[in-house]
Structures are given as structure tokens and as C-alpha cells.
Amino acid sequence: MKHRVALVEIALAVSFSLIVATDLSAKDINLGWSGQGSWSTLPYIVAGERGFFEKEGLRVRLITFRGTNLMLTALLAGELDYATILPFLTGASARGLPVKILAAVTKSSSYVIISRPEINNIKGLKGRKSASIHLAARRIMPPMRL
């Protein structure tokens, strides 16, 4: 009986120490993103809901930004560990800002060009008006005459 109680106490102590050690070893990550509503943010939603971050020892805090400039400023100031605005960060890196692209969760950009049926290539856009309906994209590609 004493041995059984001692074994239970040891098992509880080991279990508790594993839980505490797991919790203490988890790394806090601040991840800037544009929020739900785009297919490119789906991997972050699934990872959070299915516990993939936690399985890798990460406590990820998704911080929603409504502007790419704000997110870049927070990243450069060290308030964010990572950001998910790949097209904007690519431009920032090309301009010499101290950002590195480590990975991408999509195979291609979420930006597309939609035109009238008679325009079948980029050259066909010459002299025509172009516009973007997404506010964040307007900062990257404002309405212009091509």
C-alpha cells in the first residue's frame, strides 16, 4: 500500500514537472498579420486551431494590422518577431531595409490581373487605366494609366 501511494506521488510529481517544463520552455512569438479574410492567412488559422504552434513549443500571438506600413514599422522596431505581408516585405528588402524573408506559406502571390476578354497579355494594357480594389494593395499599386 505504501509503495502504491509512493508510486502515485512520484507519477504525479513527474507529470506536474513535465507540464511545467513544457509550459516554461514554450517560446512567445508575436506574429503580425492582416487578419482573417484571405486564403493566404488560412495556414495561420489552421495552425492555431489545431495546436500546431504549441506542438512545436511556440505560443503565437497573432496581431492584426490594418496597414502594411504599420506592420513594417512594428517589425523594424522589434515589437514583432515575424510578419506575413510577403509582397510588401519583398519591396522593403529590395529597398535595403533590414528584413529577411525566411519562408512563405503560399506558392504564389494572391494578386491577380483581371481584364476584358480582348486583352490577352500585359502589352494589351498599354494606354489603359488600371486600378486595385484592396486598400492595402493600393499602396503597392495605385490606380494609374499604363
DRENMAR-470496 format. One record per residue: residue number from 1; residue in one letter; chain; x, y, z negated of N, C-alpha, C in turn. Coordinates in steps of 0.02 Angstrom, whole numbers, always signed. Layout:
<pts>
 pos code unit    n_x    n_y    n_z   ca_x   ca_y   ca_z    c_x    c_y    c_z
 NUM    A    A      X      Y      Z      X      Y      Z      X      Y      Z
...
</pts>
This chain:
<pts>
 pos code unit    n_x    n_y    n_z   ca_x   ca_y   ca_z    c_x    c_y    c_z
   1    M    A    +42    -60     +0     +0     +0     +0    +44    +63     +0
   2    K    A    +96    +63    -43   +140   +121    -46   +176   +129    +20
   3    H    A   +195    +73    +51   +230    +76   +116   +184   +105   +170
   4    R    A   +120    +86   +168    +72   +110   +217    +63   +185   +210
   5    V    A    +57   +210   +148    +49   +282   +136   +112   +319   +158
   6    A    A   +170   +291   +143   +233   +322   +163   +238   +325   +239
   7    L    A   +218   +273   +274   +220   +272   +347   +172   +324   +376
   8    V    A   +114   +330   +347    +66   +380   +370    +94   +450   +359
   9    E    A   +124   +462   +301   +154   +527   +288   +211   +543   +337
  10    I    A   +252   +493   +351   +307   +503   +399   +279   +517   +469
  11    A    A   +228   +479   +488   +198   +489   +554   +167   +559   +559
  12    L    A   +134   +581   +507   +105   +649   +507   +159   +702   +510
  13    A    A   +213   +692   +472   +268   +741   +472   +301   +746   +541
  14    V    A   +312   +688   +573   +343   +687   +639   +295   +720   +689
  15    S    A   +231   +703   +686   +182   +733   +732   +180   +808   +724
  16    F    A   +177   +831   +661   +174   +903   +649   +238   +938   +673
  17    S    A   +296   +907   +662   +358   +939   +684   +362   +941   +760
  18    L    A   +336   +889   +794   +335   +890   +867   +289   +945   +893
  19    I    A   +232   +953   +861   +185  +1006   +882   +217  +1074   +872
  20    V    A   +248  +1086   +815   +280  +1149   +800   +338  +1161   +848
  21    A    A   +379  +1109   +859   +437  +1117   +904   +414  +1131   +975
  22    T    A   +361  +1098   +998   +335  +1111  +1065   +310  +1182  +1071
  23    D    A   +274  +1205  +1020   +245  +1272  +1022   +300  +1325  +1019
  24    L    A   +352  +1313   +978   +405  +1362   +971   +450  +1365  +1032
  25    S    A   +456  +1309  +1067   +501  +1307  +1125   +468  +1334  +1188
  26    A    A   +403  +1344  +1187   +370  +1371  +1246   +394  +1442  +1260
  27    K    A   +406  +1457  +1323   +432  +1522  +1342   +375  +1567  +1364
  28    D    A   +373  +1628  +1338   +322  +1677  +1358   +342  +1708  +1424
  29    I    A   +295  +1710  +1471   +307  +1738  +1538   +252  +1789  +1552
  30    N    A   +270  +1849  +1571   +223  +1899  +1595   +225  +1899  +1671
  31    L    A   +169  +1880  +1701   +164  +1874  +1774   +115  +1924  +1801
  32    G    A   +139  +1971  +1841    +95  +2020  +1872    +62  +1991  +1934
  33    W    A     -3  +2001  +1940    -39  +1977  +1998    -96  +2023  +2015
  34    S    A   -127  +2014  +2072   -181  +2059  +2093   -249  +2036  +2069
  35    G    A   -253  +1981  +2033   -316  +1956  +2006   -349  +1906  +2052
  36    Q    A   -405  +1880  +2029   -442  +1831  +2068   -474  +1864  +2128
  37    G    A   -486  +1825  +2179   -521  +1852  +2237   -485  +1840  +2303
  38    S    A   -426  +1810  +2300   -388  +1797  +2361   -366  +1724  +2360
  39    W    A   -363  +1694  +2419   -341  +1624  +2420   -268  +1617  +2397
  40    S    A   -230  +1670  +2403   -160  +1667  +2382   -152  +1666  +2306
  41    T    A   -203  +1684  +2269   -198  +1682  +2195   -225  +1615  +2167
  42    L    A   -253  +1574  +2209   -282  +1510  +2187   -232  +1466  +2149
  43    P    A   -169  +1460  +2170   -122  +1418  +2133   -113  +1439  +2060
  44    Y    A   -115  +1504  +2046   -107  +1528  +1977   -168  +1510  +1935
  45    I    A   -227  +1515  +1965   -289  +1497  +1930   -290  +1423  +1914
  46    V    A   -274  +1381  +1963   -273  +1309  +1953   -220  +1290  +1900
  47    A    A   -161  +1319  +1905   -108  +1303  +1857   -129  +1320  +1786
  48    G    A   -163  +1377  +1778   -186  +1397  +1712   -240  +1351  +1686
  49    E    A   -289  +1336  +1728   -346  +1295  +1706   -327  +1223  +1693
  50    R    A   -280  +1196  +1731   -260  +1126  +1724   -202  +1115  +1676
  51    G    A   -176  +1170  +1648   -123  +1164  +1598    -54  +1151  +1627
  52    F    A    -44  +1165  +1691    +21  +1152  +1723    +76  +1196  +1693
  53    F    A    +60  +1257  +1677   +111  +1301  +1646   +133  +1273  +1580
  54    E    A    +85  +1253  +1538   +100  +1227  +1471   +141  +1164  +1476
  55    K    A   +126  +1121  +1526   +164  +1059  +1534   +238  +1072  +1550
  56    E    A   +252  +1131  +1578   +320  +1150  +1593   +352  +1192  +1538
  57    G    A   +316  +1199  +1481   +343  +1236  +1425   +336  +1311  +1432
  58    L    A   +286  +1334  +1469   +277  +1406  +1481   +210  +1429  +1454
  59    R    A   +210  +1487  +1423   +148  +1522  +1404   +144  +1582  +1451
  60    V    A   +104  +1574  +1503   +100  +1626  +1555    +42  +1672  +1541
  61    R    A    +58  +1736  +1540     +7  +1788  +1532     -1  +1822  +1600
  62    L    A    -59  +1811  +1632    -73  +1842  +1696    -97  +1914  +1684
  63    I    A    -60  +1962  +1710    -77  +2033  +1700   -100  +2061  +1767
  64    T    A   -162  +2083  +1769   -192  +2107  +1831   -174  +2180  +1844
  65    F    A   -151  +2193  +1905   -135  +2260  +1927   -179  +2278  +1987
  66    R    A   -201  +2339  +1990   -240  +2363  +2047   -198  +2412  +2087
  67    G    A   -138  +2393  +2102    -94  +2435  +2141    -24  +2405  +2143
  68    T    A     +2  +2398  +2203    +68  +2367  +2209   +123  +2410  +2180
  69    N    A   +117  +2476  +2185   +168  +2520  +2156   +173  +2512  +2081
  70    L    A   +115  +2506  +2048   +114  +2496  +1975   +148  +2431  +1956
  71    M    A   +133  +2378  +1994   +163  +2313  +1978   +238  +2315  +1989
  72    L    A   +261  +2346  +2043   +333  +2351  +2056   +367  +2392  +2001
  73    T    A   +336  +2446  +1980   +364  +2488  +1927   +371  +2448  +1862
  74    A    A   +320  +2409  +1845   +322  +2367  +1784   +376  +2313  +1790
  75    L    A   +384  +2285  +1849   +436  +2234  +1860   +505  +2264  +1852
  76    L    A   +516  +2321  +1882   +582  +2354  +1878   +598  +2378  +1808
  77    A    A   +546  +2394  +1769   +555  +2417  +1700   +564  +2360  +1651
  78    G    A   +558  +2298  +1675   +567  +2240  +1631   +505  +2222  +1592
  79    E    A   +448  +2252  +1608   +386  +2236  +1573   +354  +2172  +1601
  80    L    A   +373  +2154  +1662   +351  +2092  +1693   +412  +2048  +1706
  81    D    A   +401  +1982  +1701   +454  +1935  +1718   +452  +1918  +1792
  82    Y    A   +391  +1914  +1820   +381  +1896  +1889   +321  +1935  +1916
  83    A    A   +318  +1940  +1983   +260  +1972  +2015   +242  +1930  +2076
  84    T    A   +180  +1936  +2098   +155  +1893  +2152   +139  +1930  +2217
  85    I    A   +165  +1989  +2226   +149  +2030  +2284   +204  +2022  +2337
  86    L    A   +207  +1964  +2367   +263  +1947  +2412   +275  +1997  +2468
  87    P    A   +225  +2019  +2507   +240  +2066  +2561   +271  +2131  +2535
  88    F    A   +245  +2157  +2480   +270  +2219  +2453   +340  +2211  +2424
  89    L    A   +352  +2155  +2391   +419  +2142  +2363   +471  +2130  +2418
  90    T    A   +450  +2101  +2474   +495  +2093  +2530   +518  +2161  +2555
  91    G    A   +471  +2208  +2561   +488  +2276  +2582   +533  +2311  +2531
  92    A    A   +518  +2300  +2466   +559  +2331  +2413   +630  +2304  +2416
  93    S    A   +638  +2240  +2427   +704  +2210  +2431   +741  +2236  +2493
  94    A    A   +706  +2243  +2548   +737  +2269  +2609   +760  +2341  +2600
  95    R    A   +725  +2380  +2557   +744  +2449  +2543   +801  +2454  +2492
  96    G    A   +824  +2397  +2468   +880  +2397  +2421   +862  +2398  +2348
  97    L    A   +797  +2391  +2331   +778  +2390  +2261   +801  +2323  +2230
  98    P    A   +817  +2322  +2165   +845  +2262  +2134   +792  +2209  +2117
  99    V    A   +764  +2180  +2169   +716  +2125  +2160   +740  +2065  +2200
 100    K    A   +725  +2005  +2177   +742  +1944  +2212   +680  +1903  +2222
 101    I    A   +672  +1875  +2281   +617  +1831  +2295   +641  +1760  +2280
 102    L    A   +610  +1729  +2230   +631  +1663  +2208   +592  +1607  +2242
 103    A    A   +527  +1620  +2254   +484  +1568  +2282   +421  +1601  +2308
 104    A    A   +384  +1564  +2347   +319  +1586  +2372   +270  +1528  +2363
 105    V    A   +208  +1544  +2348   +158  +1492  +2338   +116  +1481  +2400
 106    T    A   +127  +1520  +2452    +91  +1511  +2515   +140  +1501  +2571
 107    K    A   +117  +1469  +2625   +160  +1456  +2682   +165  +1516  +2729
 108    S    A   +117  +1561  +2724   +118  +1620  +2768    +83  +1678  +2733
 109    S    A    +86  +1735  +2764    +54  +1794  +2737    -22  +1789  +2742
 110    S    A    -55  +1824  +2699   -128  +1825  +2702   -154  +1880  +2748
 111    Y    A   -108  +1916  +2781   -128  +1969  +2827   -137  +1941  +2897
 112    V    A   -190  +1963  +2930   -204  +1941  +2998   -225  +2001  +3039
 113    I    A   -217  +1995  +3104   -240  +2046  +3150   -300  +2018  +3187
 114    I    A   -355  +2054  +3184   -416  +2034  +3219   -430  +2087  +3271
 115    S    A   -444  +2065  +3333   -455  +2113  +3386   -515  +2093  +3429
 116    R    A   -529  +2136  +3478   -580  +2120  +3527   -555  +2063  +3572
 117    P    A   -600  +2026  +3603   -579  +1969  +3644   -533  +1987  +3702
 118    E    A   -539  +2048  +3729   -497  +2067  +3786   -424  +2081  +3766
 119    I    A   -410  +2088  +3701   -342  +2099  +3677   -315  +2031  +3656
 120    N    A   -267  +2005  +3695   -243  +1937  +3681   -170  +1934  +3660
 121    N    A   -138  +1993  +3649    -70  +1993  +3622    -56  +2062  +3591
 122    I    A     +1  +2068  +3558    +18  +2130  +3523    +24  +2188  +3571
 123    K    A    +50  +2177  +3630    +58  +2231  +3680    -10  +2260  +3698
 124    G    A    -61  +2220  +3695   -128  +2244  +3711   -155  +2295  +3661
 125    L    A   -122  +2302  +3604   -142  +2351  +3553   -115  +2421  +3567
 126    K    A    -68  +2426  +3614    -36  +2490  +3628    -88  +2543  +3648
 127    G    A    -85  +2601  +3613   -131  +2655  +3626   -199  +2648  +3592
 128    R    A   -209  +2595  +3556   -272  +2583  +3521   -265  +2602  +3447
 129    K    A   -322  +2611  +3415   -321  +2625  +3343   -319  +2560  +3304
 130    S    A   -284  +2564  +3247   -279  +2507  +3202   -299  +2530  +3133
 131    A    A   -328  +2485  +3093   -348  +2502  +3025   -345  +2441  +2981
 132    S    A   -342  +2453  +2916   -343  +2400  +2867   -400  +2414  +2819
 133    I    A   -436  +2361  +2799   -492  +2372  +2753   -473  +2358  +2680
 134    H    A   -416  +2327  +2668   -395  +2311  +2600   -355  +2370  +2572
 135    L    A   -375  +2397  +2516   -342  +2457  +2490   -267  +2447  +2477
 136    A    A   -248  +2389  +2450   -177  +2378  +2438   -139  +2374  +2504
 137    A    A   -169  +2344  +2554   -136  +2338  +2619   -129  +2406  +2653
 138    R    A   -173  +2452  +2639   -169  +2518  +2671   -104  +2553  +2653
 139    R    A    -77  +2539  +2595    -13  +2569  +2577    +43  +2541  +2620
 140    I    A    +36  +2478  +2642    +86  +2446  +2683    +76  +2464  +2757
 141    M    A    +14  +2462  +2780     -1  +2477  +2849    -61  +2523  +2853
 142    P    A    -50  +2588  +2850   -106  +2635  +2852   -137  +2638  +2922
 143    P    A   -199  +2662  +2927   -229  +2669  +2994   -184  +2712  +3038
 144    M    A   -173  +2689  +3098   -129  +2726  +3143   -145  +2710  +3216
 145    R    A   -120  +2753  +3260   -126  +2740  +3331    -63  +2705  +3353
 146    L    A    -72  +2648  +3386    -13  +2608  +3408    +11  +2628  +3477
</pts>
